[in-house]
């Protein structure tokens, strides 16, 4: 993924959009720090449809008896 300054992005926005649609996203930087990623709508839709690990866990078909009981007083020693 290419990095491009904000000033250069303003001057070449149309080309950046064409690249993003073709599957070549760009990172726009401000003062040398990454700020924004420009990617095509199709890629954004694909990425936004991927569930987070937390959502996958919440959607798992588990019953309370499927999980082991916890011993709240037992801690393992830490190796430091």
MOKA-V399089 format. One record per helix or strand of 2 or more residues. SS is the DSSP state (h for helix, s for strand). FROM is the first residue (numbers start at 1). LEN is the number of residues. Records with the same first field share a line. If there is no record, write none. Layout:
# MOKA-V399089
SS: FROM-LEN  FROM-LEN
This chain:
# MOKA-V399089
s: 2-4  26-5  33-6
h: 6-6  13-9  41-8  53-7  64-3
